[in-house]
């Protein structure tokens, strides 16, 4: 979304996790030093997520569970928003709707449900089940730039969120994860 200069707007109920807005940090470089980290933090402000144009996204939360929920729902919401744009756009909900949804989710119980689902999935299927499916290079072209991985995950939602639990399992507790950029 950020590479197209589009804001992420909530368009379905779980998208309410980003109803306060998702600013865009307009710098394609990686965050490798304190100067870049401060600039990204300023762009993030009091929001729970920030698009990193040309990179992905960053989310923050009180718990790893809340970060995972925001990552998953923000990316799914962005896909629904893109789909709606292809049909001529989406009809925004009033602010009162998002305030009501936020009130329903207070206490973190929904984030815990999402976390438990993915924890169970990883325990039963193994972390390799979250890998993206292998992509064959077109005839006569090298495989450079094409992802390779194990079998695809079982659902569309799992596919879009594939890298999130893997990054957390790799020791990244800050909630950084790929997202709609």
N, C-alpha and C positions, 0 to 999 in steps of 0.2 A: 504494500500500500504506500509506503514511504517513497519508493522509487517512482511512483506515479503521482506523487504530490497529494495523496488522498489521506484524509484523517480516518481513523478507525472510529466508527460510530456504532453504538450497540443497536443490533437489529433483531435479536432474539433474546429470550429470557436469560440464558446464561451469559450473554454478552453484557448484562448489567454489571458484571465484575469490573468493567472498564467504563462505566457510565460517566465517570468524572472526566473523561477525555484521555487520549493517548497522544502526548506531544511527540514531535519528530526531532531527533538530534540529527542535524544536517552535516554529518562528517563521516565519510566512508572508512576512515582509518580505524584500526583496532585500538582499544583502550589499553595502552601499555605503560603509561606513566601517570603520575599524580595530576598533571595538568589536564590531560584528557579525561581522567576520572572526575575531576571537579567540574569540567564543562558538561559532561554527561549528567552528573548529579544536578546541576543547575537546570538542565533541560527537563529532567525528570520532575523536579520540584516536589509537589505534594501528591503527585499521581502515583498509581500503582504500577504503571508500565510506561515505557517510552520506546518508540520505534527508532531504530538506528539505521537511517537511510543507507542502503547498500550493504548492510551487515545482518540485521535481524531485529531483535528486540531485547529489552531487559525488563525484568519485573522485580518488584520488591514486595515483601509481605512480612507479617509478624511470625510466620512459620514457613517451613519448607512446604507443608501441605497447602497453604494459601498461595504460595508462589506457583506450585504445580497447577492448581485450579485456574489461576489467572492465565498461565501460559496456554493451557488447553482451550479454555473458553474464548480467549482473545483470538487465537488462531482460527478456531471454528467460526467465530463471529465474523472475522475478516473474510473467510471463504463464502459465508452466506451473503455478506455485503457485496462481494465481487459478483456472485451469482445474480443478485437482485439488480445490480447495475446493468448486466447483460439484458435484463428484461425491461429496462427503462428507469431503474432507480428503486429506492426503498422509501417507505413511509415511516418517518421517525415517530417514536412513542413520546408522549409528554414526560417531562421531568418527574412528575408525581408517580408515574409508573415505576421508574427506576428507583425512586426513594422507597416505595413500597416493597420492591424486590430486595433491596438492601436490608430493610428491616426484617424481612423473613429469614435472611441468611445470617443474621448476627449470631455470634457465638462460635463460628467456625465449623459447625456440624457438617455443612455441605462440602467444605474442603477436605474434611476427614473422610467422607464417603468416597470422594474422588481418589484420595491417596490410597485408601484401603483397596479399591478396585485395582489400581495399578500395582500395588504391592502384591496382591494375590496373583495377578497376571504374571508378574515377573517370577514369583516363587513357583508357579505351576509350569510356565512355558519356558522360563529361562530368559536371560537378558537378550540373547541372540534373536529371540522371536520378535523383538522390536526393530530390528534392522530393516532398512529400506530394501526393496527388491532390487536385484541386479538389473542393470540396464545394458543391453548389448549396443555396441557402437555400430553405426551404419556401415554397410559394406564399403570396404576401401578406406575406412578411417580408423585412426588409432583409438584405444580406449581412454586416452587422456581426457580428463574432464568428465568422464561418465562414472557415476557411483557404482560400487559393487557391494553386495551384502548377501545375507542369507535370505531365507524365505520371507515373504511379506507378512506383516501382522494380520490378524484376522478381521479387523474392521477398518472402515474409513477413518474413524476418529483415532484409532490406534496408529494408523499410518501417519496422520498429520502430526501426532504428538511423539513420534518414534524417538527422536533424539532427546527429549526432555528427561525421562527417567534414566537413560543411559548417561547423560551428563551428570545427573545427581549422583548416580551410583559411582561415577568416576571421581567423586570427591568434590563436586562443585555445589556447596550448600547455599550459595548466594542467590539462587533463582535465575541465573543467566541461562538463557535457552534460545534456540533459534525460533523465529516467529515470522509473522508477515512483515516483510521489509519493503 
